[in-house]
Amino acid sequence: MAKDMFKKRKKIDLHMHTTASDGASTPAELVKNCIELGLKIIAVTDHDNLTAVKEVQELGQKQGLKVVPGIEISTYRGEAEYHILGYFVDPENDALLGLTEAILDSRVERTHKMIKKLTEMGYPLEFKDVKKYATGVSLGRPHVARAMVEKGYIEEIGDAFTEEFIAGGGRAYVEKKNVLPAEAIEVILKAGGIPVIAHPHVINHGQSLAKEEIARLKSVGLRGVEVYQTKHNQRITQKYKKIAEELDLLVTGGSDYHGENSPGILPGDCGITKAEFDELESYAHSML
């Protein structure tokens, strides 16, 4: 069985997270896991920051693993949360760094507000209880969840992501900084990157994206659709592949790997072909 799974594993995975955001794998652990599983090309797409990109690239280069600099920016249209991926971005671009700094500052404020809500609900936490689990610069709900597990309030991380606690719309949930999709797309383009809508079938607090909405995003600069995703089944995958073709948008894909913070998902569980990657990379070069 293990051999069969290895044969099916994609060699190019363009959606991966580290401890710089809400992933459980350090940059070194991520590279090690990808090498062991036979991956050849990956993208680091931490939420709202680029701090792990350089380290993963340097470690990958030493071991024959190509690493695309990337990011995943959380944005909102009304209450719906759109995640915009950026590929081949310049990690030192001033506009992109300015946006990420503002978002990260808001994450600290958001964490304090969630802690206050949980404490008022009878689950007292302090900021230091959560911060110690954030080995990178970014704070997120998984760090709050891990603190809740340590305190004995819940048995496992997934128990926190319910309406009782910090699931979207939950009693202790607090929204992220309200960045508009068009704003994130514009900044990614300024940073020389390719903006892509992530997992369009799964939109927090919103409906799956129809062709018309993706076309609207294209009109403000969107360049691609994440067609292949662990959140998409075969039918959904085919639906968005067709939409991408009809709108002349690039196709991307990845596992959305978070390590133990996303149980059951491994590097390469989803990804793209070499031909699809070559098209993406060629497009990136044409933008220079």
Salt bridges, closest charged atoms under 4 A:
ASP22 OD1 - HIS17 ND1 3.95
ASP22 OD1 - HIS47 NE2 3.43
ASP22 OD1 - HIS258 NE2 3.19
GLU36 OE2 - LYS32 NZ 2.72
ASP46 OD1 - HIS17 ND1 3.98
ASP48 OD2 - ARG107 NH2 2.79
GLU72 OE1 - HIS15 NE2 2.94
GLU72 OE1 - HIS17 NE2 3.05
GLU72 OE1 - HIS47 ND1 3.69
GLU72 OE2 - HIS83 ND1 2.93
GLU72 OE2 - HIS199 NE2 3.62
GLU81 OE2 - HIS83 NE2 2.82
GLU81 OE2 - LYS176 NZ 3.02
GLU109 OE2 - LYS113 NZ 3.42
GLU120 OE2 - LYS116 NZ 2.62
GLU126 OE1 - LYS128 NZ 3.81
ASP129 OD2 - LYS151 NZ 3.75
GLU150 OE2 - LYS132 NZ 2.76
GLU164 OE2 - ARG171 NH1 2.73
GLU186 OE2 - LYS190 NZ 3.56
GLU213 OE1 - ARG77 NH1 2.55
GLU213 OE2 - ARG216 NH2 3.23
GLU226 OE2 - HIS15 ND1 2.67
GLU246 OE1 - LYS211 NZ 3.01
ASP256 OD1 - HIS15 NE2 2.97
ASP256 OD1 - HIS17 NE2 3.21
ASP256 OD2 - LYS231 NZ 2.54
ASP256 OD1 - HIS258 ND1 3.66
GLU260 OE2 - ARG146 NH2 3.85
ASP269 OD1 - ARG9 NH1 2.68
ASP278 OD1 - LYS274 NZ 2.74
GLU281 OE2 - LYS66 NZ 2.42
